[in-house]
């Protein structure tokens, strides 16, 4: 059971290791892009390429949908970024239970956006946890974990790809040990729980009063989706990438300090950042060099002013 790209390596490795997959459950096809073209989830596309039956219930708790899945009589349910909580009846049905591949070192970062929040919060490491599923979100006993360092160059896209592969590798180590009765599940320490809820629009807004490194972390923690933004001349301005600049100033946060083709330097609460890629309202993503040639941003202007 899974939906986005993150879950694909886990499905692929189960197929490659010849586990008999009786069915794949994923979210319904959704409209995508500006033209709102109805698009299948990546897991559906992968499953169909292997000839595996696919089920796409709008709501898993719908009695007819649940009955259809239970009729498959799975011995083990594996989930990875499926997108719906599993009802008790399904959690209790498989002989070996339901296990989940989660992109954090639980009990840290339970929820739907663990990769984003780990980066935004400036964590130095993250990882993957495989745990039993229970009714409470990401709260089940831990079966296995593996950590990796977060590099300074990492962003959501790069870390997502690393963790999705790591999750598949860990799954292949965990399932044989689980079926052989060699794993002692470890309860999560509730005193250490933190949450990583889905990103809201207000989370995407850059707060220029923060230190430069915190702004850098927010930008990379939202790159390449959903992308951080500020405002310029009253319109949204997406900020795709910044670097931290070793610049001292006494300007108000958000003040444009310098405009060059290799970067726009903007004052932070502490230090400054250099914008390198951006996207004006109604335009495509572009380098600063492309932006500067076509638009007149001047030193002294404020980004995010009046918010």
C-alpha positions in Angstrom: 0.0 0.0 0.0 1.6 3.2 -1.2 1.1 6.2 -3.5 3.9 8.6 -4.4 7.4 8.1 -5.8 8.8 7.4 -2.3 7.0 4.1 -2.2 8.1 2.8 -5.6 11.5 1.3 -4.6 9.8 -0.6 -1.8 7.3 -2.1 -4.3 10.1 -2.9 -6.8 12.3 -4.7 -4.3 9.4 -6.8 -3.1 8.8 -7.9 -6.7 12.5 -8.5 -7.3 12.8 -10.7 -4.2 9.8 -12.7 -5.5 7.4 -12.1 -2.7 4.0 -13.0 -4.0 2.1 -9.7 -4.0 -1.6 -10.3 -4.1 -2.5 -6.7 -4.7 -1.4 -3.1 -4.5 -3.6 -0.4 -2.9 -3.0 3.2 -3.8 -4.9 6.5 -3.9 -7.2 7.3 -6.8 -5.9 9.1 -9.9 -5.8 12.8 -9.4 -5.9 15.9 -11.7 -2.3 17.2 -12.1 -0.6 20.3 -13.5 -2.1 23.4 -15.0 -4.3 21.5 -17.4 -5.5 19.3 -14.5 -4.9 16.0 -16.5 -6.1 13.0 -14.6 -2.8 11.2 -13.6 -2.3 7.8 -11.9 -0.1 7.6 -8.8 3.5 6.4 -9.5 2.8 3.2 -7.4 -0.1 2.3 -9.7 2.0 2.8 -12.8 4.7 0.5 -11.4 2.2 -2.1 -10.2 0.5 -2.4 -13.6 3.9 -2.7 -15.3 4.4 -5.9 -13.2 0.8 -7.1 -13.9 -0.2 -6.7 -10.2 -3.9 -6.0 -9.4 -4.4 -2.4 -8.3 -7.1 -1.1 -5.9 -7.8 2.6 -5.6 -10.5 3.2 -2.9 -11.4 6.9 -2.3 -11.9 5.9 1.4 -10.4 2.8 2.8 -13.0 2.7 5.5 -15.8 2.3 2.9 -17.2 -1.2 3.7 -17.2 -2.4 0.1 -13.6 -1.3 -0.5 -12.4 -2.8 2.8 -14.2 -6.1 2.0 -12.4 -6.2 -1.4 -9.0 -5.8 0.2 -9.7 -8.3 3.0 -10.8 -10.8 0.4 -7.1 -10.9 -0.8 -6.2 -12.5 2.6 -2.8 -10.9 2.8 -0.3 -12.5 5.2 1.6 -9.2 5.6 0.7 -5.7 4.6 3.5 -3.3 3.7 2.7 0.4 3.5 4.9 3.3 2.4 3.5 6.8 2.1 0.0 5.5 1.4 -1.9 8.5 2.5 -4.8 7.1 4.6 -5.0 5.6 8.1 -5.8 1.9 8.1 -9.0 0.7 9.9 -8.7 -1.7 12.8 -10.2 -4.5 10.8 -7.4 -4.4 8.2 -4.6 -3.8 10.9 -5.7 -7.0 12.6 -6.3 -9.2 9.5 -2.8 -10.3 8.3 -1.0 -13.0 10.2 2.2 -11.0 10.3 0.5 -7.6 10.8 0.9 -4.3 8.9 4.3 -2.7 8.7 5.2 0.8 7.5 8.3 2.4 5.9 8.5 5.9 7.4 11.1 8.6 6.4 12.3 9.6 9.9 14.0 8.3 13.0 10.8 7.7 15.0 9.6 8.9 17.5 10.9 12.1 15.8 8.8 13.5 13.0 5.6 11.5 13.0 3.3 12.7 10.2 3.1 13.4 6.5 6.1 15.7 5.9 9.1 14.3 7.9 11.7 15.1 5.2 10.6 18.7 4.9 10.6 19.3 8.6 14.0 17.7 9.3 15.6 20.0 6.8 13.7 23.1 7.9 14.7 22.4 11.5 18.4 22.1 10.5 18.8 18.4 11.6 22.2 16.9 11.0 20.8 13.3 10.4 17.6 11.6 9.5 16.8 8.1 8.4 14.1 5.4 7.9 12.1 3.5 10.4 10.1 0.3 9.8 7.4 -0.2 12.4 4.2 -1.9 13.1 1.1 0.1 12.2 -1.4 1.0 14.8 -4.5 3.2 14.8 -2.5 6.2 16.1 -0.4 8.0 13.4 3.1 6.5 13.2 3.0 5.3 16.8 3.6 1.6 16.4 6.5 -0.4 17.8 9.8 -0.1 15.9 11.1 -3.1 14.0 14.2 -1.6 12.5 15.9 1.8 11.8 18.8 3.1 9.8 20.2 6.7 9.9 22.0 8.8 7.3 23.7 12.2 7.6 22.0 15.2 6.1 24.5 17.0 3.9 24.7 20.8 3.6 23.8 20.4 -0.1 20.8 18.2 0.6 17.2 19.4 -0.2 13.8 17.7 -0.1 14.4 16.1 -3.5 17.8 14.6 -2.8 16.9 13.4 0.7 13.6 12.0 -0.6 15.5 9.8 -3.2 18.1 8.7 -0.6 15.5 7.7 2.0 13.2 5.9 -0.5 16.1 3.7 -1.5 17.2 3.3 2.1 13.7 2.3 3.0 13.6 -0.4 0.3 17.0 -1.8 1.4 15.9 -1.9 5.1 12.6 -3.5 4.1 14.5 -6.4 2.5 16.5 -6.9 5.7 13.5 -6.6 8.0 11.0 -8.9 6.4 13.0 -12.1 6.5 14.0 -11.4 10.1 10.4 -10.6 11.0 9.1 -13.8 9.4 11.8 -15.8 11.1 10.8 -14.4 14.5 14.2 -12.8 15.0 12.9 -9.2 15.7 11.9 -7.9 19.1 9.7 -4.9 18.5 10.7 -1.8 20.5 8.0 0.6 21.8 8.5 4.2 20.9 9.5 6.6 23.7 6.4 8.9 23.9 8.5 11.6 25.7 10.6 12.1 22.6 7.7 12.4 20.1 7.7 15.3 17.6 5.4 15.9 14.7 5.9 16.7 11.0 2.4 17.8 9.7 1.8 18.4 6.0 3.2 21.7 4.8 0.8 24.6 4.9 0.9 27.8 2.8 2.2 29.8 5.8 5.1 27.4 6.3 6.2 28.3 2.8 6.6 32.0 3.5 10.1 33.2 4.3 10.5 35.1 7.5 13.4 37.5 6.8 13.8 38.3 10.5 15.2 34.8 11.0 19.0 34.2 10.8 20.5 33.6 7.4 21.1 29.9 8.0 17.5 29.3 9.2 16.3 30.9 5.9 18.6 28.7 3.9 17.2 25.6 5.8 13.6 26.7 5.0 14.4 27.2 1.3 16.1 23.8 1.0 13.4 22.2 3.1 10.8 23.3 0.6 12.9 22.6 -2.6 11.8 21.4 -5.1 8.3 21.2 -3.7 6.3 23.1 -2.7 8.9 26.0 -2.9 9.5 28.8 -0.4 8.1 32.3 -1.3 8.2 35.9 -0.3 6.6 39.0 -1.9 8.1 41.7 -4.1 6.2 44.8 -5.2 3.0 43.2 -3.7 3.2 40.0 -5.7 4.4 36.5 -4.7 8.0 35.7 -5.6 9.1 32.0 -5.3 12.6 31.5 -4.0 14.0 28.3 -5.4 17.6 28.4 -4.0 19.7 30.6 -1.7 23.2 30.4 -0.2 24.3 31.9 3.1 26.4 35.1 2.7 29.1 36.3 5.1 27.8 39.8 5.0 27.5 42.3 7.9 24.8 45.0 7.7 22.5 47.1 9.7 19.6 47.0 7.3 16.0 45.9 8.0 15.5 42.2 7.4 14.3 41.6 3.8 16.2 44.6 2.4 17.8 44.0 -0.9 21.5 44.8 -0.3 23.0 44.1 -3.7 21.7 43.0 -7.2 24.2 41.2 -9.4 23.8 38.6 -12.2 25.4 36.0 -10.0 23.0 36.6 -7.0 20.7 39.0 -5.2 21.9 39.6 -1.6 19.1 40.1 0.9 19.4 41.1 4.6 18.4 38.5 7.2 17.8 39.0 10.9 21.4 37.8 11.3 23.7 37.9 8.3 22.3 37.7 4.7 21.4 35.2 2.0 22.2 35.3 -1.7 19.2 34.4 -3.9 20.3 32.3 -6.9 17.1 30.9 -8.4 13.7 32.5 -8.3 10.3 32.6 -10.0 8.3 35.9 -10.3 4.5 35.7 -10.3 3.2 34.2 -13.5 6.6 33.4 -14.9 8.8 30.3 -15.1 11.7 29.4 -12.7 14.8 31.3 -13.7 18.4 32.1 -12.6 19.1 35.5 -11.1 21.0 36.4 -14.3 17.9 35.9 -16.3 15.8 37.7 -13.8 18.1 40.7 -13.5 18.2 41.2 -17.3 14.4 41.5 -17.5 13.4 43.2 -14.3 14.5 46.2 -12.2 15.0 45.1 -8.6 17.0 47.8 -6.8 19.1 47.8 -3.7 17.1 49.3 -0.8 13.8 47.6 -1.8 12.2 45.3 0.7 11.1 41.7 0.1 8.1 40.5 2.1 7.3 44.1 3.0 3.8 44.7 4.3 3.1 41.0 5.0 
